Amino acid sequence: MDTEQRINNIKRHIFYELLSEAGRVMVLVRYSPDVIIGKRGFVGDEKDAGLTLAFNTQMKFAWDESGMTATLAFGASPQKCYIPAGSIAAIYSPELRVQLFTAVSEKNHVKKNGAPLTGSNDDNDGIPVQGGKNVINVDFVHKKRLDKEEVDREDL
């Protein structure tokens, strides 16, 4: 089993575990010509930013070795969808505060003009690096110290 297939198996396992625990899972799908989102497709900036889909235990869908198939409703219109596992960039549960982010393979992740998407540094397989526009720097070393008065107000 190659690395990409093992990663897809991990994605599938985490998806079903989160679904079992929380009853709902969010999936971030990156644009690829292989992704089918019914007649709707990707609209607006979704080709660049991706599309977040919500799955719950009441829905009918399947996830096999190649990816997910589902009938999803956009508005009142059900649409047949196919999402290759390699185009799934993230799986997360807001309720459980758990998330898995993966790099989308170059062959599945392309812009509107057919050119591959890459991060700010080509040596990182398309993953944004420090200083990239999608990276937020957080300083955990310098905590703001609250005086006793501020702590008492926060407890109210």
PyMOL CGO cylinders between C-alpha atoms (Angstrom):
from pymol import cmd
from pymol.cgo import CYLINDER

trace = [
    CYLINDER, 0.00, 0.00, 0.00, 1.49, 3.35, -1.02, 0.3, 1, 1, 1, 1, 1, 1,
    CYLINDER, 1.49, 3.35, -1.02, 1.62, 6.44, 1.19, 0.3, 1, 1, 1, 1, 1, 1,
    CYLINDER, 1.62, 6.44, 1.19, -1.25, 8.23, -0.56, 0.3, 1, 1, 1, 1, 1, 1,
    CYLINDER, -1.25, 8.23, -0.56, -3.55, 5.23, -0.05, 0.3, 1, 1, 1, 1, 1, 1,
    CYLINDER, -3.55, 5.23, -0.05, -2.57, 4.97, 3.62, 0.3, 1, 1, 1, 1, 1, 1,
    CYLINDER, -2.57, 4.97, 3.62, -3.33, 8.68, 4.13, 0.3, 1, 1, 1, 1, 1, 1,
    CYLINDER, -3.33, 8.68, 4.13, -6.71, 8.22, 2.43, 0.3, 1, 1, 1, 1, 1, 1,
    CYLINDER, -6.71, 8.22, 2.43, -7.45, 5.31, 4.78, 0.3, 1, 1, 1, 1, 1, 1,
    CYLINDER, -7.45, 5.31, 4.78, -6.59, 7.55, 7.75, 0.3, 1, 1, 1, 1, 1, 1,
    CYLINDER, -6.59, 7.55, 7.75, -8.92, 10.26, 6.40, 0.3, 1, 1, 1, 1, 1, 1,
    CYLINDER, -8.92, 10.26, 6.40, -11.74, 7.76, 6.03, 0.3, 1, 1, 1, 1, 1, 1,
    CYLINDER, -11.74, 7.76, 6.03, -11.18, 6.32, 9.52, 0.3, 1, 1, 1, 1, 1, 1,
    CYLINDER, -11.18, 6.32, 9.52, -11.14, 9.77, 11.15, 0.3, 1, 1, 1, 1, 1, 1,
    CYLINDER, -11.14, 9.77, 11.15, -14.23, 10.82, 9.18, 0.3, 1, 1, 1, 1, 1, 1,
    CYLINDER, -14.23, 10.82, 9.18, -16.26, 7.86, 10.47, 0.3, 1, 1, 1, 1, 1, 1,
    CYLINDER, -16.26, 7.86, 10.47, -14.94, 8.19, 14.03, 0.3, 1, 1, 1, 1, 1, 1,
    CYLINDER, -14.94, 8.19, 14.03, -15.91, 11.88, 14.19, 0.3, 1, 1, 1, 1, 1, 1,
    CYLINDER, -15.91, 11.88, 14.19, -19.27, 11.13, 12.62, 0.3, 1, 1, 1, 1, 1, 1,
    CYLINDER, -19.27, 11.13, 12.62, -19.90, 8.43, 15.22, 0.3, 1, 1, 1, 1, 1, 1,
    CYLINDER, -19.90, 8.43, 15.22, -18.94, 10.70, 18.13, 0.3, 1, 1, 1, 1, 1, 1,
    CYLINDER, -18.94, 10.70, 18.13, -20.47, 14.02, 17.07, 0.3, 1, 1, 1, 1, 1, 1,
    CYLINDER, -20.47, 14.02, 17.07, -23.12, 13.04, 14.53, 0.3, 1, 1, 1, 1, 1, 1,
    CYLINDER, -23.12, 13.04, 14.53, -21.75, 15.62, 12.07, 0.3, 1, 1, 1, 1, 1, 1,
    CYLINDER, -21.75, 15.62, 12.07, -18.49, 16.06, 10.15, 0.3, 1, 1, 1, 1, 1, 1,
    CYLINDER, -18.49, 16.06, 10.15, -17.24, 18.89, 7.96, 0.3, 1, 1, 1, 1, 1, 1,
    CYLINDER, -17.24, 18.89, 7.96, -15.10, 18.14, 4.90, 0.3, 1, 1, 1, 1, 1, 1,
    CYLINDER, -15.10, 18.14, 4.90, -13.01, 20.72, 3.05, 0.3, 1, 1, 1, 1, 1, 1,
    CYLINDER, -13.01, 20.72, 3.05, -12.80, 19.80, -0.63, 0.3, 1, 1, 1, 1, 1, 1,
    CYLINDER, -12.80, 19.80, -0.63, -10.20, 21.40, -2.87, 0.3, 1, 1, 1, 1, 1, 1,
    CYLINDER, -10.20, 21.40, -2.87, -11.02, 22.06, -6.51, 0.3, 1, 1, 1, 1, 1, 1,
    CYLINDER, -11.02, 22.06, -6.51, -10.06, 19.41, -9.02, 0.3, 1, 1, 1, 1, 1, 1,
    CYLINDER, -10.06, 19.41, -9.02, -11.50, 18.56, -12.44, 0.3, 1, 1, 1, 1, 1, 1,
    CYLINDER, -11.50, 18.56, -12.44, -12.21, 15.09, -10.97, 0.3, 1, 1, 1, 1, 1, 1,
    CYLINDER, -12.21, 15.09, -10.97, -14.49, 16.46, -8.22, 0.3, 1, 1, 1, 1, 1, 1,
    CYLINDER, -14.49, 16.46, -8.22, -18.17, 16.34, -9.17, 0.3, 1, 1, 1, 1, 1, 1,
    CYLINDER, -18.17, 16.34, -9.17, -20.55, 18.56, -7.20, 0.3, 1, 1, 1, 1, 1, 1,
    CYLINDER, -20.55, 18.56, -7.20, -23.66, 17.84, -9.25, 0.3, 1, 1, 1, 1, 1, 1,
    CYLINDER, -23.66, 17.84, -9.25, -24.73, 20.49, -11.73, 0.3, 1, 1, 1, 1, 1, 1,
    CYLINDER, -24.73, 20.49, -11.73, -23.64, 23.17, -9.26, 0.3, 1, 1, 1, 1, 1, 1,
    CYLINDER, -23.64, 23.17, -9.26, -19.89, 22.59, -9.38, 0.3, 1, 1, 1, 1, 1, 1,
    CYLINDER, -19.89, 22.59, -9.38, -17.55, 25.02, -7.68, 0.3, 1, 1, 1, 1, 1, 1,
    CYLINDER, -17.55, 25.02, -7.68, -18.80, 28.62, -7.72, 0.3, 1, 1, 1, 1, 1, 1,
    CYLINDER, -18.80, 28.62, -7.72, -17.16, 31.97, -6.97, 0.3, 1, 1, 1, 1, 1, 1,
    CYLINDER, -17.16, 31.97, -6.97, -13.93, 31.73, -5.04, 0.3, 1, 1, 1, 1, 1, 1,
    CYLINDER, -13.93, 31.73, -5.04, -14.49, 28.04, -4.15, 0.3, 1, 1, 1, 1, 1, 1,
    CYLINDER, -14.49, 28.04, -4.15, -12.06, 27.05, -6.91, 0.3, 1, 1, 1, 1, 1, 1,
    CYLINDER, -12.06, 27.05, -6.91, -9.32, 28.83, -4.97, 0.3, 1, 1, 1, 1, 1, 1,
    CYLINDER, -9.32, 28.83, -4.97, -10.49, 28.49, -1.35, 0.3, 1, 1, 1, 1, 1, 1,
    CYLINDER, -10.49, 28.49, -1.35, -12.22, 25.12, -1.52, 0.3, 1, 1, 1, 1, 1, 1,
    CYLINDER, -12.22, 25.12, -1.52, -15.74, 24.03, -0.61, 0.3, 1, 1, 1, 1, 1, 1,
    CYLINDER, -15.74, 24.03, -0.61, -16.82, 22.94, 2.87, 0.3, 1, 1, 1, 1, 1, 1,
    CYLINDER, -16.82, 22.94, 2.87, -19.44, 20.19, 2.93, 0.3, 1, 1, 1, 1, 1, 1,
    CYLINDER, -19.44, 20.19, 2.93, -21.34, 19.02, 6.01, 0.3, 1, 1, 1, 1, 1, 1,
    CYLINDER, -21.34, 19.02, 6.01, -22.16, 15.34, 6.50, 0.3, 1, 1, 1, 1, 1, 1,
    CYLINDER, -22.16, 15.34, 6.50, -24.38, 13.89, 9.21, 0.3, 1, 1, 1, 1, 1, 1,
    CYLINDER, -24.38, 13.89, 9.21, -25.62, 10.45, 10.25, 0.3, 1, 1, 1, 1, 1, 1,
    CYLINDER, -25.62, 10.45, 10.25, -28.97, 10.92, 8.47, 0.3, 1, 1, 1, 1, 1, 1,
    CYLINDER, -28.97, 10.92, 8.47, -27.35, 11.26, 5.04, 0.3, 1, 1, 1, 1, 1, 1,
    CYLINDER, -27.35, 11.26, 5.04, -26.65, 8.49, 2.56, 0.3, 1, 1, 1, 1, 1, 1,
    CYLINDER, -26.65, 8.49, 2.56, -23.08, 8.41, 1.32, 0.3, 1, 1, 1, 1, 1, 1,
    CYLINDER, -23.08, 8.41, 1.32, -20.26, 5.96, 0.76, 0.3, 1, 1, 1, 1, 1, 1,
    CYLINDER, -20.26, 5.96, 0.76, -16.49, 6.23, 1.05, 0.3, 1, 1, 1, 1, 1, 1,
    CYLINDER, -16.49, 6.23, 1.05, -14.49, 3.59, -0.82, 0.3, 1, 1, 1, 1, 1, 1,
    CYLINDER, -14.49, 3.59, -0.82, -10.84, 3.37, -1.87, 0.3, 1, 1, 1, 1, 1, 1,
    CYLINDER, -10.84, 3.37, -1.87, -11.21, 6.06, -4.54, 0.3, 1, 1, 1, 1, 1, 1,
    CYLINDER, -11.21, 6.06, -4.54, -13.26, 8.61, -2.61, 0.3, 1, 1, 1, 1, 1, 1,
    CYLINDER, -13.26, 8.61, -2.61, -16.74, 9.64, -1.47, 0.3, 1, 1, 1, 1, 1, 1,
    CYLINDER, -16.74, 9.64, -1.47, -20.03, 9.45, -3.32, 0.3, 1, 1, 1, 1, 1, 1,
    CYLINDER, -20.03, 9.45, -3.32, -23.12, 11.19, -1.95, 0.3, 1, 1, 1, 1, 1, 1,
    CYLINDER, -23.12, 11.19, -1.95, -26.30, 12.96, -2.90, 0.3, 1, 1, 1, 1, 1, 1,
    CYLINDER, -26.30, 12.96, -2.90, -26.10, 16.37, -1.28, 0.3, 1, 1, 1, 1, 1, 1,
    CYLINDER, -26.10, 16.37, -1.28, -28.77, 19.06, -1.18, 0.3, 1, 1, 1, 1, 1, 1,
    CYLINDER, -28.77, 19.06, -1.18, -27.85, 22.58, -2.25, 0.3, 1, 1, 1, 1, 1, 1,
    CYLINDER, -27.85, 22.58, -2.25, -30.93, 24.64, -1.50, 0.3, 1, 1, 1, 1, 1, 1,
    CYLINDER, -30.93, 24.64, -1.50, -33.87, 22.39, -2.39, 0.3, 1, 1, 1, 1, 1, 1,
    CYLINDER, -33.87, 22.39, -2.39, -32.02, 20.63, -5.20, 0.3, 1, 1, 1, 1, 1, 1,
    CYLINDER, -32.02, 20.63, -5.20, -30.35, 17.24, -4.53, 0.3, 1, 1, 1, 1, 1, 1,
    CYLINDER, -30.35, 17.24, -4.53, -27.10, 16.81, -6.48, 0.3, 1, 1, 1, 1, 1, 1,
    CYLINDER, -27.10, 16.81, -6.48, -25.03, 13.67, -7.13, 0.3, 1, 1, 1, 1, 1, 1,
    CYLINDER, -25.03, 13.67, -7.13, -21.49, 14.23, -5.92, 0.3, 1, 1, 1, 1, 1, 1,
    CYLINDER, -21.49, 14.23, -5.92, -18.17, 12.44, -6.20, 0.3, 1, 1, 1, 1, 1, 1,
    CYLINDER, -18.17, 12.44, -6.20, -15.14, 13.58, -4.20, 0.3, 1, 1, 1, 1, 1, 1,
    CYLINDER, -15.14, 13.58, -4.20, -11.82, 11.82, -4.82, 0.3, 1, 1, 1, 1, 1, 1,
    CYLINDER, -11.82, 11.82, -4.82, -10.06, 11.11, -1.53, 0.3, 1, 1, 1, 1, 1, 1,
    CYLINDER, -10.06, 11.11, -1.53, -7.01, 13.02, -2.77, 0.3, 1, 1, 1, 1, 1, 1,
    CYLINDER, -7.01, 13.02, -2.77, -9.09, 16.21, -3.06, 0.3, 1, 1, 1, 1, 1, 1,
    CYLINDER, -9.09, 16.21, -3.06, -10.15, 16.13, 0.60, 0.3, 1, 1, 1, 1, 1, 1,
    CYLINDER, -10.15, 16.13, 0.60, -7.92, 18.68, 2.30, 0.3, 1, 1, 1, 1, 1, 1,
    CYLINDER, -7.92, 18.68, 2.30, -9.49, 18.62, 5.78, 0.3, 1, 1, 1, 1, 1, 1,
    CYLINDER, -9.49, 18.62, 5.78, -11.89, 16.72, 7.97, 0.3, 1, 1, 1, 1, 1, 1,
    CYLINDER, -11.89, 16.72, 7.97, -13.09, 18.35, 11.15, 0.3, 1, 1, 1, 1, 1, 1,
    CYLINDER, -13.09, 18.35, 11.15, -15.72, 18.44, 13.87, 0.3, 1, 1, 1, 1, 1, 1,
    CYLINDER, -15.72, 18.44, 13.87, -16.55, 21.84, 15.37, 0.3, 1, 1, 1, 1, 1, 1,
    CYLINDER, -16.55, 21.84, 15.37, -18.41, 20.12, 18.22, 0.3, 1, 1, 1, 1, 1, 1,
    CYLINDER, -18.41, 20.12, 18.22, -15.42, 17.98, 19.22, 0.3, 1, 1, 1, 1, 1, 1,
    CYLINDER, -15.42, 17.98, 19.22, -12.83, 20.62, 18.30, 0.3, 1, 1, 1, 1, 1, 1,
    CYLINDER, -12.83, 20.62, 18.30, -10.89, 18.05, 16.29, 0.3, 1, 1, 1, 1, 1, 1,
    CYLINDER, -10.89, 18.05, 16.29, -9.41, 18.58, 12.85, 0.3, 1, 1, 1, 1, 1, 1,
    CYLINDER, -9.41, 18.58, 12.85, -7.20, 16.78, 10.35, 0.3, 1, 1, 1, 1, 1, 1,
    CYLINDER, -7.20, 16.78, 10.35, -5.57, 18.79, 7.59, 0.3, 1, 1, 1, 1, 1, 1,
    CYLINDER, -5.57, 18.79, 7.59, -3.63, 17.15, 4.80, 0.3, 1, 1, 1, 1, 1, 1,
    CYLINDER, -3.63, 17.15, 4.80, -1.76, 18.39, 1.77, 0.3, 1, 1, 1, 1, 1, 1,
    CYLINDER, -1.76, 18.39, 1.77, -3.76, 17.88, -1.41, 0.3, 1, 1, 1, 1, 1, 1,
    CYLINDER, -3.76, 17.88, -1.41, -1.79, 16.03, -4.05, 0.3, 1, 1, 1, 1, 1, 1,
    CYLINDER, -1.79, 16.03, -4.05, -0.61, 18.18, -6.97, 0.3, 1, 1, 1, 1, 1, 1,
    CYLINDER, -0.61, 18.18, -6.97, -2.44, 16.02, -9.51, 0.3, 1, 1, 1, 1, 1, 1,
    CYLINDER, -2.44, 16.02, -9.51, -5.78, 16.69, -7.81, 0.3, 1, 1, 1, 1, 1, 1,
    CYLINDER, -5.78, 16.69, -7.81, -5.31, 20.34, -6.92, 0.3, 1, 1, 1, 1, 1, 1,
    CYLINDER, -5.31, 20.34, -6.92, -5.40, 22.75, -9.84, 0.3, 1, 1, 1, 1, 1, 1,
    CYLINDER, -5.40, 22.75, -9.84, -6.60, 26.31, -10.44, 0.3, 1, 1, 1, 1, 1, 1,
    CYLINDER, -6.60, 26.31, -10.44, -9.15, 27.39, -13.04, 0.3, 1, 1, 1, 1, 1, 1,
    CYLINDER, -9.15, 27.39, -13.04, -6.44, 27.77, -15.69, 0.3, 1, 1, 1, 1, 1, 1,
    CYLINDER, -6.44, 27.77, -15.69, -5.14, 24.23, -15.13, 0.3, 1, 1, 1, 1, 1, 1,
    CYLINDER, -5.14, 24.23, -15.13, -1.94, 25.32, -13.35, 0.3, 1, 1, 1, 1, 1, 1,
    CYLINDER, -1.94, 25.32, -13.35, -1.13, 23.49, -10.10, 0.3, 1, 1, 1, 1, 1, 1,
    CYLINDER, -1.13, 23.49, -10.10, -1.70, 25.40, -6.88, 0.3, 1, 1, 1, 1, 1, 1,
    CYLINDER, -1.70, 25.40, -6.88, 1.32, 25.75, -4.64, 0.3, 1, 1, 1, 1, 1, 1,
    CYLINDER, 1.32, 25.75, -4.64, 2.03, 27.45, -1.37, 0.3, 1, 1, 1, 1, 1, 1,
    CYLINDER, 2.03, 27.45, -1.37, 4.42, 30.33, -0.94, 0.3, 1, 1, 1, 1, 1, 1,
    CYLINDER, 4.42, 30.33, -0.94, 7.37, 27.90, -1.11, 0.3, 1, 1, 1, 1, 1, 1,
    CYLINDER, 7.37, 27.90, -1.11, 7.50, 25.17, -3.78, 0.3, 1, 1, 1, 1, 1, 1,
    CYLINDER, 7.50, 25.17, -3.78, 9.71, 22.98, -1.57, 0.3, 1, 1, 1, 1, 1, 1,
    CYLINDER, 9.71, 22.98, -1.57, 6.80, 22.35, 0.82, 0.3, 1, 1, 1, 1, 1, 1,
    CYLINDER, 6.80, 22.35, 0.82, 4.40, 20.42, -1.44, 0.3, 1, 1, 1, 1, 1, 1,
    CYLINDER, 4.40, 20.42, -1.44, 1.89, 23.27, -1.64, 0.3, 1, 1, 1, 1, 1, 1,
    CYLINDER, 1.89, 23.27, -1.64, 1.59, 23.73, 2.11, 0.3, 1, 1, 1, 1, 1, 1,
    CYLINDER, 1.59, 23.73, 2.11, 1.75, 27.41, 3.12, 0.3, 1, 1, 1, 1, 1, 1,
    CYLINDER, 1.75, 27.41, 3.12, 4.91, 28.23, 5.04, 0.3, 1, 1, 1, 1, 1, 1,
    CYLINDER, 4.91, 28.23, 5.04, 5.55, 30.85, 7.71, 0.3, 1, 1, 1, 1, 1, 1,
    CYLINDER, 5.55, 30.85, 7.71, 4.94, 34.28, 6.27, 0.3, 1, 1, 1, 1, 1, 1,
    CYLINDER, 4.94, 34.28, 6.27, 2.43, 32.95, 3.70, 0.3, 1, 1, 1, 1, 1, 1,
    CYLINDER, 2.43, 32.95, 3.70, -0.92, 34.70, 3.47, 0.3, 1, 1, 1, 1, 1, 1,
    CYLINDER, -0.92, 34.70, 3.47, -2.79, 31.70, 4.99, 0.3, 1, 1, 1, 1, 1, 1,
    CYLINDER, -2.79, 31.70, 4.99, -0.58, 31.40, 8.07, 0.3, 1, 1, 1, 1, 1, 1,
    CYLINDER, -0.58, 31.40, 8.07, -1.40, 33.07, 11.37, 0.3, 1, 1, 1, 1, 1, 1,
    CYLINDER, -1.40, 33.07, 11.37, 1.50, 33.53, 13.77, 0.3, 1, 1, 1, 1, 1, 1,
    CYLINDER, 1.50, 33.53, 13.77, 0.59, 32.96, 17.41, 0.3, 1, 1, 1, 1, 1, 1,
    CYLINDER, 0.59, 32.96, 17.41, 2.86, 33.90, 20.29, 0.3, 1, 1, 1, 1, 1, 1,
    CYLINDER, 2.86, 33.90, 20.29, 2.19, 31.47, 23.16, 0.3, 1, 1, 1, 1, 1, 1,
    CYLINDER, 2.19, 31.47, 23.16, 5.26, 32.59, 25.08, 0.3, 1, 1, 1, 1, 1, 1,
    CYLINDER, 5.26, 32.59, 25.08, 4.08, 36.06, 26.08, 0.3, 1, 1, 1, 1, 1, 1,
    CYLINDER, 4.08, 36.06, 26.08, 0.83, 35.74, 28.00, 0.3, 1, 1, 1, 1, 1, 1,
    CYLINDER, 0.83, 35.74, 28.00, -1.08, 38.83, 29.03, 0.3, 1, 1, 1, 1, 1, 1,
    CYLINDER, -1.08, 38.83, 29.03, -1.07, 38.98, 32.79, 0.3, 1, 1, 1, 1, 1, 1,
    CYLINDER, -1.07, 38.98, 32.79, -4.37, 39.94, 34.31, 0.3, 1, 1, 1, 1, 1, 1,
    CYLINDER, -4.37, 39.94, 34.31, -4.55, 41.82, 37.56, 0.3, 1, 1, 1, 1, 1, 1,
    CYLINDER, -4.55, 41.82, 37.56, -6.95, 40.61, 40.24, 0.3, 1, 1, 1, 1, 1, 1,
    CYLINDER, -6.95, 40.61, 40.24, -9.62, 43.15, 39.26, 0.3, 1, 1, 1, 1, 1, 1,
    CYLINDER, -9.62, 43.15, 39.26, -9.70, 41.93, 35.66, 0.3, 1, 1, 1, 1, 1, 1,
    CYLINDER, -9.70, 41.93, 35.66, -9.94, 38.29, 36.77, 0.3, 1, 1, 1, 1, 1, 1,
    CYLINDER, -9.94, 38.29, 36.77, -12.89, 39.10, 39.06, 0.3, 1, 1, 1, 1, 1, 1,
    CYLINDER, -12.89, 39.10, 39.06, -14.70, 40.87, 36.17, 0.3, 1, 1, 1, 1, 1, 1,
    CYLINDER, -14.70, 40.87, 36.17, -14.19, 37.86, 33.87, 0.3, 1, 1, 1, 1, 1, 1,
    CYLINDER, -14.19, 37.86, 33.87, -15.82, 35.58, 36.43, 0.3, 1, 1, 1, 1, 1, 1,
    CYLINDER, -15.82, 35.58, 36.43, -19.05, 37.62, 36.25, 0.3, 1, 1, 1, 1, 1, 1,
]
cmd.load_cgo(trace, "trace")
